[in-house]
Amino acid sequence: MENLKEIDYIKVYKKNWHKALIVIIIVFLVGLGLTLVTPFRYASELSVLIIQKSSFSIDAYSASKSEEKVGKKLSQVIESSYFLDKVLADNLLIDRTYFGSDERKRRKIWDNTISADVPAGYSKLDLTVYHTSSSQALKISHTISEVLISNQADLLGIGDIELKVLDSALVSQYPQKPKSLNLVKTPNF
């Protein structure tokens, strides 16, 4: 009886194979179209170490959690338009036309340009900058680290925190976005 069900499925498939082929072709063409329309963006990654100077007065766990919380606060600050303005003011070589002049569009583009993450249990902030130009991604990354280091007291409002560049900016050799639509897997860095 089970063999008859399998034969029925095979008969249905053989009878309607052209419909399945049409669906496959449509999905392939939509994916290809999205890949061609979506601009490829390079990624530049850097890491910033967060050090609490007064950690000798508290236990290591509390100091680590405090540094992690500072990193989360910094990630929110970095993703703000206030921080974008500081980055653009600090480096005149960054292409301002990329971000546009309309504030809503600027914020959306900046949000898609920067990714800040604090790995759980670590006292560091991982930053990734995405841009259509690898040189611009690298310039933005370098400027972000410079702004963080030189303005840490203003950005944090805490005097006993020190920021140091753990891993300097490194840009990818190949575009990293859009990842899900690329037909060929590209190596990371």
C-alpha positions as CSV (number, residue, x, y, z in Angstrom):
1,M,0.0,0.0,0.0
2,E,2.9,2.4,0.8
3,N,4.4,1.7,-2.6
4,L,1.2,2.8,-4.2
5,K,1.4,6.2,-2.3
6,E,4.9,6.7,-3.5
7,I,3.9,5.9,-7.1
8,D,1.1,8.3,-6.8
9,Y,3.5,11.1,-5.7
10,I,5.8,10.2,-8.5
11,K,2.9,10.3,-11.0
12,V,1.8,13.7,-9.7
13,Y,5.3,15.0,-9.9
14,K,5.8,13.7,-13.4
15,K,2.5,15.2,-14.4
16,N,3.3,18.7,-12.9
17,W,7.1,18.9,-13.1
18,H,6.8,22.1,-15.3
19,K,5.0,23.9,-12.4
20,A,7.8,23.1,-10.0
21,L,10.3,24.2,-12.6
22,I,8.5,27.5,-13.0
23,V,8.5,28.1,-9.2
24,I,12.2,27.4,-9.0
25,I,13.0,29.7,-11.9
26,I,10.9,32.5,-10.4
27,V,12.6,32.2,-7.0
28,F,16.0,32.2,-8.6
29,L,15.2,35.3,-10.7
30,V,13.8,37.2,-7.7
31,G,16.9,36.3,-5.7
32,L,19.2,37.3,-8.6
33,G,17.3,40.6,-9.1
34,L,17.6,41.4,-5.4
35,T,21.3,40.6,-5.4
36,L,21.9,42.9,-8.4
37,V,19.8,45.7,-7.0
38,T,21.2,45.6,-3.5
39,P,24.6,47.3,-3.3
40,F,27.5,45.2,-2.0
41,R,29.1,46.5,1.2
42,Y,32.5,45.9,2.7
43,A,32.9,45.4,6.4
44,S,35.5,46.9,8.7
45,E,35.8,45.5,12.1
46,L,37.5,46.7,15.3
47,S,37.3,46.0,19.0
48,V,37.6,48.4,21.9
49,L,38.6,47.2,25.4
50,I,36.7,48.7,28.4
51,I,38.8,49.0,31.5
52,Q,37.3,50.1,34.9
53,K,40.2,51.8,36.8
54,S,38.6,51.4,40.2
55,S,38.2,47.7,39.8
56,F,40.6,47.0,42.6
57,S,37.9,48.2,45.1
58,I,35.3,45.7,43.8
59,D,35.3,42.0,43.0
60,A,36.2,40.8,39.5
61,Y,32.7,39.7,38.7
62,S,31.1,43.1,39.5
63,A,33.9,44.9,37.6
64,S,33.3,42.7,34.6
65,K,29.5,43.2,34.7
66,S,30.1,47.0,35.1
67,E,32.4,47.1,32.1
68,E,29.8,45.0,30.1
69,K,27.1,47.5,31.0
70,V,29.4,50.4,29.9
71,G,29.9,48.7,26.6
72,K,26.1,48.4,26.1
73,K,25.7,52.1,26.9
74,L,28.5,52.9,24.4
75,S,26.9,50.8,21.7
76,Q,23.7,52.9,22.0
77,V,25.7,56.1,21.9
78,I,27.6,55.0,18.8
79,E,24.4,54.2,17.0
80,S,23.1,57.7,17.6
81,S,23.0,60.7,15.2
82,Y,25.0,62.6,17.9
83,F,27.9,60.2,17.4
84,L,27.6,60.3,13.6
85,D,28.0,64.1,13.8
86,K,31.1,63.7,15.9
87,V,32.6,61.2,13.5
88,L,31.9,63.4,10.5
89,A,33.3,66.5,12.2
90,D,36.4,64.6,13.2
91,N,37.4,63.3,9.7
92,L,36.8,65.5,6.6
93,L,37.8,62.6,4.3
94,I,34.6,60.7,5.1
95,D,32.1,61.1,2.2
96,R,29.2,63.1,3.7
97,T,27.0,62.7,0.6
98,Y,26.7,59.0,1.5
99,F,24.6,59.9,4.5
100,G,22.5,62.6,2.8
101,S,21.0,65.7,4.4
102,D,17.6,64.5,5.5
103,E,17.8,63.6,9.2
104,R,15.5,60.5,8.9
105,K,17.5,59.1,6.0
106,R,20.8,59.9,7.8
107,R,19.7,58.0,10.9
108,K,18.5,55.0,8.9
109,I,21.7,54.9,6.8
110,W,23.9,55.3,9.9
111,D,21.9,52.5,11.6
112,N,22.6,50.3,8.6
113,T,26.3,51.4,8.5
114,I,27.3,50.6,12.0
115,S,26.8,47.5,14.2
116,A,28.0,47.6,17.8
117,D,27.9,44.5,20.0
118,V,29.1,43.6,23.4
119,P,29.8,39.9,23.7
120,A,28.3,38.5,26.9
121,G,30.9,38.1,29.7
122,Y,33.5,40.2,27.9
123,S,34.8,43.7,28.6
124,K,35.0,44.7,25.0
125,L,32.9,46.4,22.4
126,D,33.0,44.9,18.9
127,L,32.2,47.3,16.1
128,T,31.5,46.6,12.4
129,V,31.2,49.3,9.8
130,Y,29.5,48.5,6.5
131,H,30.0,50.7,3.4
132,T,30.0,50.3,-0.4
133,S,33.6,51.5,-0.5
134,S,36.2,49.6,1.5
135,S,38.4,52.7,2.0
136,Q,35.4,54.6,3.4
137,A,34.6,51.7,5.7
138,L,38.1,51.8,7.0
139,K,38.1,55.6,7.4
140,I,34.9,55.5,9.4
141,S,36.2,52.7,11.6
142,H,39.4,54.6,12.4
143,T,37.5,57.7,13.1
144,I,35.1,55.9,15.4
145,S,38.0,54.6,17.5
146,E,39.6,58.0,17.6
147,V,36.3,59.7,18.7
148,L,35.8,57.0,21.3
149,I,39.2,57.4,22.8
150,S,39.4,61.2,22.7
151,N,35.8,61.8,23.9
152,Q,35.4,58.9,26.4
153,A,34.7,61.1,29.4
154,D,32.0,63.1,27.5
155,L,30.4,60.0,26.0
156,L,30.3,58.0,29.2
157,G,30.0,60.6,31.9
158,I,32.2,58.3,34.1
159,G,35.7,59.2,35.0
160,D,37.0,55.8,36.1
161,I,36.5,54.1,32.7
162,E,39.3,53.8,30.2
163,L,38.9,52.8,26.5
164,K,41.7,51.2,24.5
165,V,41.7,49.9,21.0
166,L,42.0,46.1,21.3
167,D,41.9,45.2,17.6
168,S,42.5,48.1,15.1
169,A,40.2,48.4,12.1
170,L,40.5,45.7,9.5
171,V,38.5,45.9,6.3
172,S,37.3,42.8,4.4
173,Q,38.8,41.9,1.1
174,Y,35.4,41.1,-0.4
175,P,31.9,42.5,0.1
176,Q,30.2,41.1,3.2
177,K,26.6,42.2,2.6
178,P,24.1,41.2,1.4
179,K,25.2,37.8,2.8
180,S,21.9,35.9,2.4
181,L,21.5,36.8,-1.2
182,N,25.0,36.1,-2.5
183,L,25.1,33.1,-4.8
184,V,28.8,32.6,-4.1
185,K,30.1,32.5,-0.6
186,T,32.8,35.0,0.0
187,P,35.6,34.6,2.5
188,N,35.4,36.8,5.6
189,F,38.6,38.7,6.0
